[in-house]
């Protein structure tokens, strides 16, 4: 009885701390989001100098990732890409803050789309889409995609430890009609939407590392054998989704273009992992065009020494 009461009091204390943290910081974030972009980018410049030259935030992780991905590049080139990445990283942080108060007209101006006719044709034909993509350039502003299609645009999101921040972030990302489900409920909701015949576009950013114990496929990506997510391919084959890839290019500071490329309309005709390989091929090619704008701050190749078999050739 006493242990149960103690546990309850600890839980209550933790919740109060989370609420206090939210009340203390969210008003600052919201006020920052109301500032014009030129001022926000000045803040980004200061943040870059702080993170890169003073704090050294994940510099070693980024450098190691770049050295593994681009062994052909000189140390001078690696450092140049690394600095450009951190400049973009702080821009992306500021742009994520701006998302809290951004308008639909702002997003339409700053985040454009190429080959929307492909999406609209598939929509007219009644097809649902598995939209593959990566953490390249800016993926946060893709919530404006509802402006180019009438089908439901659905994405997964991770549950945050602080539920108060989780609530406002979800509200921000879904304010233009986007639909978000927690990651652990995503597949279940896809099945429900299929059963209810709700035509949908499912955004599946599949370039992060899965848990090794759950890995179904290893392949060569950026010169390294890594475990890869195959969920997009599995869902497409199971539900006969068309598979389309979205590659996002940074045009200039604060301006992006997302290009749609058809991978297949007949996923069942592909051998196992062939769709996944095609997606990774497109992703790698796009990263090589703008290497500084990929999300290098995560340990991209942390499982490279745990490959259980022989080299997989593309």
ZIWO-V869777 format. One record per backbone hydrogen bond with DSSP energy under -0.5 kcal/mol. CO is the residue of the C=O (numbers start at 1). NH is the residue of the N-H. If there is no record, write none. Layout:
CO_NH ; CO_NH
This chain:
1_5 ; 2_6 ; 3_7 ; 4_8 ; 5_9 ; 6_10 ; 7_11 ; 8_12 ; 9_13 ; 10_14 ; 11_15 ; 12_16 ; 13_17 ; 14_18 ; 15_19 ; 16_20 ; 17_21 ; 18_22 ; 19_23 ; 20_24 ; 21_25 ; 22_26 ; 25_29 ; 26_30 ; 27_31 ; 28_32 ; 29_33 ; 30_34 ; 31_34 ; 32_35 ; 36_39 ; 36_40 ; 37_41 ; 38_42 ; 39_43 ; 40_44 ; 41_45 ; 42_46 ; 43_47 ; 44_48 ; 45_49 ; 46_50 ; 47_51 ; 48_52 ; 49_53 ; 49_54 ; 50_54 ; 50_55 ; 51_56 ; 51_57 ; 56_59 ; 58_62 ; 59_63 ; 60_64 ; 61_65 ; 62_66 ; 63_67 ; 64_68 ; 65_69 ; 66_70 ; 68_71 ; 70_73 ; 74_78 ; 75_79 ; 76_80 ; 77_81 ; 78_82 ; 79_83 ; 80_84 ; 81_85 ; 82_86 ; 83_87 ; 84_88 ; 85_89 ; 86_90 ; 87_91 ; 88_92 ; 89_93 ; 90_94 ; 91_95 ; 92_96 ; 93_97 ; 94_98 ; 95_99 ; 97_100 ; 98_101 ; 98_102 ; 103_107 ; 104_108 ; 105_109 ; 106_110 ; 107_111 ; 110_256 ; 112_258 ; 114_260 ; 115_118 ; 115_119 ; 116_120 ; 117_121 ; 118_122 ; 119_123 ; 120_124 ; 121_125 ; 122_127 ; 123_126 ; 128_242 ; 129_131 ; 129_202 ; 130_132 ; 130_244 ; 131_204 ; 132_246 ; 133_206 ; 134_136 ; 135_295 ; 136_138 ; 139_142 ; 140_143 ; 141_144 ; 142_145 ; 143_146 ; 144_147 ; 145_148 ; 152_154 ; 152_201 ; 153_179 ; 154_203 ; 155_181 ; 157_183 ; 161_163 ; 162_166 ; 163_167 ; 164_168 ; 165_169 ; 166_170 ; 167_171 ; 168_172 ; 169_173 ; 170_174 ; 172_175 ; 174_177 ; 179_155 ; 181_157 ; 182_185 ; 182_186 ; 183_186 ; 183_187 ; 185_189 ; 186_190 ; 187_191 ; 188_192 ; 189_193 ; 190_194 ; 191_195 ; 192_196 ; 193_198 ; 194_197 ; 197_199 ; 199_152 ; 200_129 ; 200_202 ; 201_154 ; 201_203 ; 202_131 ; 202_204 ; 203_156 ; 204_133 ; 204_206 ; 206_229 ; 211_214 ; 212_215 ; 217_228 ; 219_221 ; 219_226 ; 221_224 ; 224_221 ; 224_226 ; 226_219 ; 228_217 ; 230_234 ; 231_235 ; 232_236 ; 233_237 ; 234_238 ; 235_239 ; 236_240 ; 236_241 ; 242_130 ; 242_244 ; 243_263 ; 243_264 ; 244_132 ; 245_247 ; 245_261 ; 246_248 ; 247_249 ; 247_259 ; 249_251 ; 249_257 ; 252_255 ; 255_251 ; 255_252 ; 256_112 ; 257_249 ; 257_259 ; 258_114 ; 259_247 ; 261_245 ; 264_243 ; 266_269 ; 267_270 ; 271_274 ; 271_275 ; 273_277 ; 274_278 ; 275_279 ; 276_280 ; 277_281 ; 278_282 ; 279_283 ; 280_284 ; 281_285 ; 282_286 ; 283_287 ; 284_288 ; 285_289 ; 286_290 ; 290_293 ; 291_294 ; 293_137 ; 294_296 ; 295_298 ; 298_300 ; 299_302 ; 301_304 ; 303_306 ; 304_307 ; 311_313
